[in-house]
Amino acid sequence: MVGRDASGLHRSAQMFLRGVATPNAAVRVDLPVRLRAAGASRRAPHHTENEDAWRIYWGAERGQGLFAVCDGVSTAGAGRAAAQLTCDRLEQFDSARERAPTEALVQLVSEIDWELRGTGRNARCTLAMAWVDGLTAHVFTVGDSPIYRLRGLRVKQAGSERTGMFHRLRTFMGMGPSVAEVLTQDRWHLAPGDVLMLMTDGVLDALDEDELAEVWARSTGPESCAALIMDEVARVGVDDDATVLVIEVCEHVAKVSPAAPTDAPDPPSRLTWSPPDDG
């Protein structure tokens, strides 16, 4: 899989079905769905380093991508290391070789948890992860880093630990073999126009669910939305690291010009074209 990391404040990537992309470049094919994604992160003013991490790993097969956001537990002492290790190790997921990708991801989460405990550094972090396969999203969470699906004005959340409900984090990567039992899983059907947002709880210190939807409505796409969210986090003065990853499911219709008036048209059974977009 090809990955993109969070080495800068804003980093975007884009993929069309059957295409693996690098920033600002994509392989285009005439298929009905494409994915666009971008992430952004902001270090808390009192932190010497950002303990969040995020990754985008594009799959080689059509419409596939693995997206992850981790929030290092600062009180554990090695939160940043845990978040970085978890995101990096997810690159080993190979969807092309897995007959049961969700089972493989659960196994990989358990292996990462074991590795975190083996560091001897009390390395802990949360995990919000989405495996998008065409118009299906398999979402996983450990801890209080949520995932949202925006569909028009409706917002759906994945994750059992909601920010603000508990004073102490109950579940996290690095907690032990029981992580596989507390890993929340859900399967969401997607449609063109849907938006997924993975984030750390620092974002929710500035914006609630409805406000996230409002930010998306006035943005021009994932990169713009991620930047606007970070702007709001800074404006509010959130005293925590904040990271967001935005994925848009777009409809991509092939544009084939109709035959010229002087040309004989193709037989109706073979004529396939789409009318031009309005404007």
N, C-alpha and C positions, 0 to 999 in steps of 0.2 A: 504494500500500500504506500501511497505517496502522502507525506505528512506536511503540515504547515504548523509552525509554533507561534508562541506569543513573545518573540524577542523584541517587538516594537509595540508602541501603544495601540496602533491599528494595523491589522494585517488581514487581508481578505483573500479568498480563493473562490473559484467558480468551476463548476463541472456540468457538462451536458451529458445526457445518457450516452454510455459507451465512450466517454471521454475522461481522461485524467488531465487535470489542469494545474498550471502554476499561476501565481498571481498575475492578473492582467493578460492572461492567455488561456484559451480553451480550445478543445477539440470539439467541433460542432457536427452534429448529425441531425437529420430530419426526423426526430422522434418527439412525442407529445409532451414530455416532461423534462425539466432541467432543475438543478439545485444550485442555489447561490448561498454562500456563507461568509461571514466575517466575524472577527472577535476583537475585543478591546479590553484592556485591563488598566487599573489605576492603583498605585501604591498608597496605602494610608499615610497621612502626613507624619505620624509618629513612628512609623516603621522604617527601619534601615534598609529593608529589602521587601519586595513583593512576595508574599507567601502563597499566592494563587498561581495556577497554571492552567493552560488550555491548549488543545490540539485539534486539528482537522486532519483526518486521514481519508483520502479519497480511495475508493475501491476501483479495481480494474474492470469490474462488471458494470452493467448498465444501472444507473440510478442508485449507486451504493456509496455510502459514506459513514465513517465512524467519527463521532464528535464527542469531546469530553472536556469537562471543567472540574478542577479540583481546588479545594480550599484547605491549605495547610493549617493544622491546629497549632496556633502560636504558643499556647500554654504547654504543649508537649515538648517543645524545645527543638524539634527537627521537622516542623511543619512544611517549610519550603522544600526540603529534601524529599519528603513524602509525596508532596503534590507533583514535583518534577518526575520522580521515579515512576509514579503511577501513570502519568500521561505518557512517558517515554515507553514504558513496557507495553502499553496498548498497541503500539506499532506492530507487535508480533502477531496480532490477530490477522489471519489471512482468510478472508471470506471465500476466495476462490477454491480453497482446499477443504472447507468445512461444510459437511452435509447438514449440520445443525448449528448454525452460527450463534444462536442465543445460548445454547448449552456450552459452546466453546467460550463465549464471553463470560459466563458464570464461572467456568473453570479457571479462566485467566484471572478474574478478580480474586479468586481464592489463592492462586499462586502469587499474585502481587501482594496480597495481605501477608502471606507467609514470608515473603521476601522483606517486607517492611519490618516485621517483627524480628527477622534475622539480623537486621542492621545493628541492633543493640543500642539504638539512639532514641528510642521512644518516638519513632516517626509515625505520625498520624495525619490523616486528611479526610475530607469528604470526597464524594464522587457523584457527578451527574453525567450520565453517558447515554447517547442515543445512537442506535444503529439504524440508519435509514436505508431501506431496500425498496426502491421504486416508490410506491404509494403506501408503504407500510413503515412505521417507526416503532422499533423496539426500544423502550426507555428503561433505564436502570438508575437507581439512586441509592447512595449510602450516606446518611447524615442529613444535614439541613440545606444542602445546595439543591434548589428545585429546578424542574423543567416545566415549561409552559408550552401549550399549543394555542396559538391565536387563530381563530376562524371567524372573521368578521368581528362582531362585538362580543363573541363568546370566548372565554378563557378557560382552559382545562389545565390542572396541575398534576404532576407526578411527584411522589415523595411523601414519606410518612411523617418525617419530622419537619414541621413547618416553622419557619423563622419566628421567633418570639414566643412560641408555645412552651418552650422548655428553657430553664436556666443553664442546664448542663447538657452537652452533646451526648446522646445515648449511643449512637452508632457511628462508626468511622472505619476507614481503612486502617488496618493495623491492630484491630481489636481481638483477632484470634479466629479460630475455625468457624465460629458462629457467624462470621460475616456473610457466608452464603445463605444463612437463614434469615438475616435481616435485610439483605439486598432486595429492595422493592423492584418489581418488574411489571411492565404493562405493555400492551400492544395497541397502538393507535393507528387507525386508518387515516390516511392523508388525502388531500385534494389540492389541485392547483389553487394557489392563493393562501394556503396555510403557512404559518410561520411557527418555527420552534425556537424557543429561547432557553438556553442553559445558563445558569448564573450562580454566583456565590451570594451569600446572604448580605454582603455589603451593598449590593444593588438595591435590595429590598429595604434598606435603611433610608433610601431616598425615594423610591417609587413603589407603589402598590400595583396590583394586577391591572386595574383599569388604567392607571397612568402609563404602564408599559404598552398597552394597546394604543393609547393616544399617541405615544411617541412613535410607534410604528406607523400609524396613520399619517403622520406628517413627515415621515422620512422618505427618502428616494430609493431605499434598498437596504440590505443588511449592513453594509459598511457605514452608511449614513446613520442608520438606527443605532448601531453600536457606539458611534461617536456622540450622538445626542444623549444617550444614556450616561456615558461617562461625563459629559458636560453637566448633567443634572446632579450626578454624584458629587462632582467638585463644587457645584453651586451650593448644595445643601451642606457640604462640609462633613461628609461621612468619615468617621474616624475608624475605618476598617478598609482592608484591601477589597476591591470590587472588580469583578470580571464578568463579562457577558459574551455569549456566543450566539449569533443569530443565524438561523437557516431558513431560507425561503424556498418554497416549492412553487416553481413557475411552470406555466404552460408554454410549450414551445411548438408552434405550428409551422410546418413547412410552407414556405412561400414559393409557389410555382406559378409562373405567369401563364395565363391561358394562351391558346394558339392565336397567332396573328390572323386577322380577318381573311387574308388571301390564302391561308393554309388550310388544308383539309383537317378537321378535328380528329382526334384519336377516337377509337370506338368507345362508346359510353362505359363499357365494362372496364376500360383501362384509364379513363380520364380521372385523374386525381389531382386536384389543386385546391388551394384555399383562397378565399377572397382577401384582398388587402385589408390590413388593420385600419380602423377609422383614423382619419387624419393622415 
